[in-house]
């Protein structure tokens, strides 16, 4: 697919030609890009040069280009057909300067693309090439309507003289008025003689409604007798096809086309290298020995494959003699990993309780129990109704996360009064509540407070000081959003 970037005053369009159709493309192209501009800054200028030869004429024209278009590098020179004798045709003195005074816009677009740039062609240049067909008049207005704009190019003796881009609505009257205004400008600048001469207009669009208003202004419509151009509803596509042929009028400087020219030269170098390689094969026999070496390596590779197949067959035979199916072994390994290796050491949870009780050296454990909960089991002898009443979420259905239950009973010295006793319970419960991943199901501090409120201090003091909690059963895997074990 070939890609073309079309730049107008209001939009940027990337097109790709797939076979015979033009399709809009999104994203970056994966090949060289031809650029067509339709901007206000496009212009033509005719100059006359002395009868110079070779480098002198080239330098003179380059100075004229720099003088005429000092603010843009997008410029070039064309040599139209010369009049006069043979000497005048061999040493031309008449040249057409072409330039686009929109360097900032073009530079921004070319800097944004990573693809090689084949060249930049102003649409004015493409319209002039289209209007130079032999079946068209020598003096011709080429008109290209677009969305809200109108491009007019005038050719005199098949040579581009003037180009204009105007903001004109898509109305017949407004477009005809702009063509007439262009004709009057050419008459005022003595490019065209005044009078009622009928002049030709090539309209690259729907001609409906134009014939009458143009005839009233002594202008007549002409058509381009080319089927491939009239089949398409959009005349931009024939211009795009013309640009893909890289015609005369390319205005981009060499620095913008280095990558594309490098690719072209690279392809030529590849072809040349292929020719040299074919010639070398015929003159040197080393390549033949290399071919025999490749055949030998292929035989060695086949032998290695055969040996590997034999080893695989031997392994399968040994597995068959073992008497246990491979799936059974895999399930046993998975059970070992999931049910045995995943069980944490008791020292982790016991160290956790030791850190909590380290705040008071007078405390002693009266009872300590640790067990793994079955999947879906309720911890700490808590009934489902009690769990719902406390607002504590149980294990999710289908969850394979295992949990460990840890409960302990604390023995407080008899010398502790109610105040010290309550402070110890509050300290232990607070330390346990601050451990991430721990769910406290039975809290002696809360039980004691409830007992005091219900039956007085004697009943509360007799209550067993028991805590029961659940911890994640897989080491390093939290049972809640709090993360791993911390104390």
N, C-alpha and C positions, 0 to 999 in steps of 0.2 A: 504494500500500500504506500502511495505517495501522499505527502502532507503539504497543505498550503495554509498559511496564516494570513487572514484578510483583516486589515486595519482600516476602519472608517472613523470619522470624527466622534462617533458615539458608542462604538462597540468594537469588540475583538472576537473574531470567529476563526475557529480551527476546523478545517475540512480535510477529509481523507478520500482519495480516489481508489475505490475497490473495483477493479475491472473498468466498466464504463459508467459507473455511478459515483456521484459525489455525496458523501455522508458526513454529518457533523460528528466531530470527535471531542470527547471529554478526556481530560488528563493530558499528560505529556506524550508527544509522539515518540515513536521508537525508530525514527529514521530522519534523514535530512528534511529541512523545511524550506519551501519556497514562500516568499513573503510578497504580498500585493498590498499596496497602500492606496487609499482613496481619501487623501487629506487636502486641506485647504492650501497648504504651502507648495503644491506642485505647479511648476511653470516651465515654459519654453522661452528660449532667447536665440535669435539668429545673429551670427557674427560673420564678418568678412575678414579673411586673413591674407597677408601678402603671399606671394608665390614662394613658399618655403618648402624645404625637403627634409625628410627623415626626422632626426631628433630636434632640429630647430622648429619644425612645425608642431611637433608634440609638446615641446616646452612652451611655445607661444599659446597654444590652446589651453594648456594647463593653467597658465597665468590668467587667461581670460575667464576660465572657470572659477578660479579662486577669487577674482575680482567680482564676478557676477553673483556668486554664492559664497560669501565669506564666513557665514555662520553655520554651515552644514557640510559634513563630509559626504552626504548622499547626493552625488552629482556625477554627470557623465557627459560625453560629447558624441553626437551622431554626425555622420557625413551623408547628407542626402544626395540624390542624383545631381550631377553637375551639368551645366549647360556649356555650350561652346565647342571648341575643337578638341582633338585628342589630348593635347597638352593640358587643357583645363580639366579633363577627366582624370589624367594621371596624377596631377598635382592639384587637388581640390582646394578651393579658396572659400567655399561656403560651408558653414557648419551650424549645427543646431545644438545648443546647450540645454541640458535637462537637469533639473534640480528639485529637491524636496526640502523646503525650509521648515521641517518639523523634526529636527534631530533629537530633541529631548524625548518625544513620544516614541520614536522608532528605537532609540537606544534603550529606553526602559523596557520595551517589549522584547528586544533581542537579548537583553541581560537576563530577563526572566526565564527564557527557554534554555534548556540544556542540550538541545539538539543542534547539529551542525546546520548552518544557514547556507542554502544554495545561492541565494541572491535576493535582492529587493527590486521589484519592478513597480513603478507608479502606474496606476490604472489609466492615467492619461496617455502613457506610452503604449499600453496595450490597446487602447481604443484607437490610437492613430495607426497602429499596425493593422488593426482590423479594418479601418477605413481606407487603407491603401490597396484594397482588392481591385483588380483590373476591371471588374464589372460595375464599379462605382464611379461617379463623377470625380474629376480632379479636385474641384473646390467643393467642400462638403462639411456640413455640421454633423458631428457624431454626438448623439444625445443618449445618456444613460440615466433614466429615473431610478431612484431608490426610495427608501422609507424616509420621507420628509426632506430629501435632498435631490439635487439635479446636477449632473456632471455634463458639461458641454466642452467638446474639443473641436476646434476648427482647423481644417487642413486646406492649404492653398497650394495647388500644383502637387498634391499628394505629400506635402510637407507640413508637419504640425506647426502652427503659428501661435495658437492661444488655447488655454485650458482654464475653465472656471468650475468651481463647486459652490453652489448657492443653496441656501435653506429655502426650499420651495415646496409648498404643499402638493400632495398628489392630486392635483386638479388640472384639467386640460388647459383652462384659460390661464392659470398662473404659469404653467410650464411654457406655453406658447409665448406669453409675454416676456419671459426670461430669454427665450431664443431670439426674439425680435430685439430686445435690449442689447444682446451680444452683437447682433448684426449692426446695429447703429454705432456701437463702440468701434467696430472694425472700420466702418465708413468714416467716423470722425478721426481715426488715426491713419487714414489713407491706405489701409490694408486692402480695402475693397472700394471700388468706385460707387459713387452714389447713382441711384437710378432704380428703375423698376425691373431689374434683372431677376429672373427666377433663379433662386438658389436651392440647393438640395439639402435635405435633412434625413439622416439615417437614425431612426428612432429604435433603440434597443429595448423595446417594451411593447405593451399592448397599443396598437395604433388606433383603436376605436375612439372616434371623436376628434382626432387631430387633423384630419385632411381638410375640413372646411376652414377652421381658424388659420391654419398654415397657408392655405391658398389665398386667403384674404390679405396676408402679409407678404405675398409673392414668394412663398416657400412651398416646395413640393416634397412629398415623402418618397423615399427610395427604399428598396429592400435589398438585403444581402442574400443572394441565391446560393445558400449553403444549407443543405438539409440538416446537418448535424448541429447547426446553430439555432435553427428555427424549431426543432423538436422540443427543446427544453423550455420550460416556462420562465426560467430565470436566466437572463443574459450574462449574469456573472459567471456561470459555469463555462461557457465558451472562452471567456477571458482567462479563467483559471487553467483551462486546457492549454491555452496559448502560453501562459506563464511557465507551465511544466516543461515546455520545449526550450526554456532558457533563451528567449530571443534577445535581440539587441535592445538596449535601453536599461540594462542593469546598473543601479546607482550605488550599491553598497561598496564601501572601501574594502581593500584586500584583507585588512585585519579582521573583518567580520566573516570572511569566507575561508579562513585558513583551515579550519577543521574539515569543511566540506572538500576543499581542494586536496587536503591530505588524504581523505578517504579515496578520492578519485585516483590520486597518484599511487595509493596503497594497492588498489585493485589492479592497476596497471603493473605494479611491481610483482604482485602475486602471479599474474599471467606470465610475465617475463620469467619469473622463477620456475614456474611449471614447465615452460619451454626448455629452460636450461637443464632442469631435472631430467626431462625425457631424453635430451641429448646426452646427458651424463650417463644415463642407464645404458645407452647404446655403446658408449666408449669405455666404460669402466666395468670390470667384472666383480668389484667388491660388493656391489649390491646383490649379485647372485649368491655370493657366499652368505650374505646377511639373510637372504631368503631361506637358504638351507638351515641356517641357525634357528630361524623362527620355527621351521618345521620340527627340528629336534626339540625345542622347548615345548612345542605343542604335545609331542609324544611323552615328554617327561610329566607334563601336567596331567595328561590322561592316566599315566601310571599312578601318580599321586592320588587322583580321584578314585582309582580302583582300590588302592590300599585303604583309603578312608572308608570306602563302602564295606570292605572286609572287616575292618575294626567295628563298624556299626553293627554288622551282622553278628560278630562275636559278643558284643555287649548285649544285644537282644537275646542271644542264646543263653548267656549267663543269667540274665534276668528271669528267663523261663525256668532255669534249673533252680533258682532260689525259691520258687514256689509262692511268691507273693506278688500280686499284681502291682504295677507302678502307681496306679491311682490310690491303692491302699497305703503305700509308702508315703505318697504326697499328703494324704489326709492325716496320717500319723504325725508327719513333720509339722503340718499346720496346727494340729491339736497341741503338739508340744510347744509350739511358739505361742499359741493363743491361751492355753490353759495352764501351762507350767512356767515357761520363761516370763510370761507377762505378770505373774504374781510378784508383788514387791516383797522385799525383806521386812521382817517384823521390826528390825532395828529402826527403820524410818519412822514408823508410827510411835514406837516406844520412846524414841529420842524426842519426838514431838511432845509427848506427855511429860517427859522429864524436864524439858525447857519451860513448860507451863508451871510446874510445881516447884521450880528452882527458886521462885521468888520468896518462899517461906520454907526454911530447912526443917521446921517442926512438923510438916505435913507428912502423912504416910498413906500408902495405898492399902486399902482393906480388901479390894477385889479388883481384878483386871481381866477383861475378856476381849478377844479379837477374833473375828471370823469374816469369811467372804460371803457376801450375799448372793443368793441365786438370782438369775435374771428375772426382773419383775417382782422380786420379793420386797416386803415392807420391813424396814429396819426397826430395831429397838422395841419390838413387840407392839408397834403402833398399828392400830386398826385403820382401815381405809376411811372410815367416818371421821376418826380423829385427825387423820392427815388432811382431809378436806376442810375440817373446822379450823385447823391451824393455818390454812392457806399455803401449805407447802406442797410444791409440785413433785410428783413421783416420777419414776423413770418413764421415758417416752416409749410408746409401743414400737417394737422392732429395734430398739437401741441395744447395741452389743457392748456398751460401756459397763464394765464391772465395777462394783463398789465394795469397800471393806467397812465392816461395823466395828467400832471400838467403844467399849464402855468400861468405866472404872468407878469404884466407890472410894471416897476419901475419908480418912480417919483424922479428925481434928483433936488436938490435945484437950483433955478435960479441964485444963486450967484456963482455957479461952472462955471468956464471957460471951454473952449474946452479941455485944458490939464487935469484938474481935472475930467471932465466928461469922457474922454477916460480912465483915470486911474481907475475910479470906474467900468466902464464896463469891463475892462480887469480883474480886481480883481474878479468880480462876475462870469464871464465866466470861469476863471481859477479854482475857487472853485468848480463850478458845474462839470467841466470836470474831476476833481480829485475824484469824488464820484463813487465808484465801483457799477456796475449794472445800472447806469443811462445812457440813450441815449439822447443826446441833438440834437433836430431836428431844433430848431430856436434859433439863438444866436444873441442878440442885438449888441454885440461887432463886430461880423463879418458884420452884416447889416450896422453898422455905418461906418466901414472901407470901405465897398463897396460903400456906399453913398458918402463918401469923394472923392474916386477915380473917381466916375462918375460925380458928380455934384458940388463939392466944399463943404466947411464947412457949409454953411447955409442950404443946402439941407440935409446934414448928421445930423445936429443938430436937425432938425425938425422930424426926423424919430422917431417913437415910440420905446421905450426901452423895448422890449418884448422878453422873453425867453419861450420856449416850450420844454418839455422833456417827456420821458416815463420812468416809474419805474415798477419793478415787482409788480404784483397785489397780490401775496401771501406773507404774512409776512415771512421774513427770507429766501426766495427763490430768488436767484439772477436771473436777466434777461440776464446776460452775464457771461463771465468768471471771472469777478472781485470779486465775492463773495457778501456778505451782505452789508447793508447800513453803510457807514462810512463817517465821515466828518472831 
